[in-house]
């Protein structure tokens, strides 16, 4: 079922390591949209990596930067927004995304996420003795919010391009001519 609100953008939400940035880049290319990776924008503005922001200013400061960026994006058009995994947990952020974006949640199992992120030292929320338990706990907390997305896509056994094509096909704001150029069929 297509949601009844207008869409100018696409927002990708989901846990770290599910492929939001990778799939987002593919969707942006297919639709000729701009990709906005919220973590990268915040890093560029701060001149530091997310892990450094967490270490020096704390998670709360990082979340404030996320919220400010989400508010800025409300007036945008033609953007694919790859969010940080915790961004939609702030109800104001999620409401903001709902006002202007088709929200897609990329979902993966705990095992898949762990396999993808276990060697990535830049993930501050996983700097713990038991990262698998931390992933499980965070997914349990975030799952109810993630499931409020307009579209949920399981990515455990799906190539990023398959997820991207599914998003483009489902996007209510997609243009038929752009889609057909890229081999994406759309049932209107």
C-alpha positions in Angstrom: 0.0 0.0 0.0 1.3 3.4 -0.9 1.4 5.9 1.9 -0.9 8.9 1.3 1.6 11.7 2.1 3.8 13.5 -0.5 7.4 12.5 -0.9 10.2 14.6 -2.1 13.0 12.4 -0.8 13.9 8.9 0.2 15.2 8.2 3.7 17.0 4.9 4.5 16.9 3.8 8.1 18.2 0.7 9.8 21.0 -0.7 12.0 24.6 -0.1 11.3 26.1 -2.4 8.7 22.8 -3.1 6.8 24.0 -1.2 3.7 22.2 2.2 3.9 25.1 4.1 2.4 25.7 1.5 -0.3 22.1 1.0 -1.3 21.5 4.8 -1.0 24.2 5.5 -3.5 22.6 3.0 -5.9 19.1 4.5 -5.4 20.5 8.0 -5.9 22.1 7.0 -9.1 19.0 5.2 -10.5 16.8 8.2 -9.7 19.3 11.0 -10.4 18.9 12.1 -6.8 21.7 13.4 -4.5 22.9 11.1 -1.7 23.1 12.6 1.7 24.9 10.3 4.2 24.1 12.0 7.5 27.1 10.5 9.3 29.5 11.8 6.6 27.9 15.2 6.5 28.3 15.5 10.3 31.9 14.3 10.1 32.7 16.9 7.4 31.2 19.7 9.4 32.9 18.7 12.6 36.2 17.8 11.0 36.3 14.5 12.9 35.0 11.0 12.6 31.8 9.9 14.4 33.9 7.8 16.8 35.9 10.9 17.8 32.8 13.0 18.3 31.4 10.3 20.6 34.7 10.1 22.5 35.2 13.9 22.9 31.7 15.3 23.1 29.6 12.3 23.8 26.6 10.7 22.1 24.2 13.5 23.1 26.3 16.1 21.1 26.3 13.8 18.0 22.5 13.3 18.3 22.0 17.1 18.4 24.0 17.4 15.2 21.9 14.7 13.6 18.7 16.5 14.6 19.9 19.8 13.2 20.8 18.1 9.9 17.4 16.4 9.7 15.6 19.8 10.2 17.7 21.2 7.3 16.7 18.4 5.0 13.0 19.1 5.4 13.0 21.7 2.6 15.1 19.5 0.3 14.0 17.7 -2.8 15.5 14.9 -4.8 17.6 13.5 -2.0 18.4 10.0 -0.8 19.1 10.3 2.9 21.2 7.5 4.4 20.7 8.0 8.1 22.8 6.9 11.1 21.3 3.9 12.8 20.1 5.8 15.9 18.8 8.9 14.1 15.2 7.7 13.8 15.1 6.9 17.6 14.5 10.6 18.3 10.7 10.9 17.7 11.2 14.5 16.3 13.7 13.2 13.7 11.4 10.4 12.7 8.4 12.8 12.4 10.6 15.2 10.3 11.5 12.4 7.9 7.8 11.4 7.6 7.0 14.9 6.5 9.1 14.8 3.4 10.5 11.3 2.7 9.5 7.9 1.7 11.1 5.9 4.6 12.7 2.6 3.8 14.1 0.3 6.5 16.9 -2.0 5.6 16.7 -5.0 8.0 19.3 -7.7 8.7 19.7 -10.4 11.3 22.0 -10.0 14.3 24.4 -12.6 12.7 24.6 -10.7 9.4 25.1 -7.4 11.1 27.8 -8.8 13.3 29.7 -10.4 10.4 29.6 -7.1 8.5 30.7 -4.8 11.4 32.9 -6.9 13.6 36.2 -5.6 12.2 35.1 -2.0 11.9 36.8 0.0 14.7 34.9 3.2 13.8 31.6 1.9 15.3 31.6 3.5 18.8 28.4 1.8 20.0 30.2 -1.6 19.6 33.2 -0.8 21.7 32.1 -3.3 24.3 33.2 -6.7 25.6 30.2 -8.5 23.9 29.4 -6.7 20.6 26.9 -9.5 19.6 24.9 -8.9 22.8 25.0 -5.1 22.2 23.7 -5.6 18.6 20.9 -7.8 19.9 20.0 -5.2 22.6 20.0 -2.2 20.3 18.0 -4.1 17.6 15.4 -4.9 20.3 15.2 -1.3 21.2 15.2 0.1 17.7 13.1 -2.5 16.0 9.7 -1.0 16.8 10.7 2.3 15.4 12.4 0.8 12.3 9.2 -1.2 11.6 7.2 2.1 11.2 9.0 2.6 7.8 6.9 2.8 4.7 8.9 -0.1 3.3 10.9 -2.8 5.0 13.5 -4.8 3.0 15.4 -7.8 4.4 19.0 -7.6 3.2 20.5 -10.8 4.6 20.4 -12.6 1.2 19.9 -9.7 -1.2 22.4 -7.9 -3.3 22.5 -4.1 -2.8 21.3 -3.5 -6.4 18.3 -5.7 -5.8 17.4 -3.6 -2.7 17.9 -0.4 -4.7 15.6 -1.6 -7.5 13.0 -2.6 -5.0 13.1 0.9 -3.4 13.0 2.7 -6.8 10.0 0.5 -7.9 8.1 1.2 -4.6 8.9 4.9 -4.4 5.7 6.9 -5.1 7.7 9.8 -6.5 9.7 7.8 -9.0 9.3 8.8 -12.7 8.5 6.1 -15.2 11.0 7.4 -17.8 13.9 7.3 -15.3 13.0 3.9 -14.1 12.7 2.3 -17.5 16.1 3.6 -18.5 17.6 1.5 -15.7 15.6 -1.6 -16.2 13.2 -1.1 -13.4 9.6 -2.0 -14.0 6.9 -0.2 -12.0 3.3 -1.3 -11.6 1.2 1.9 -11.3 
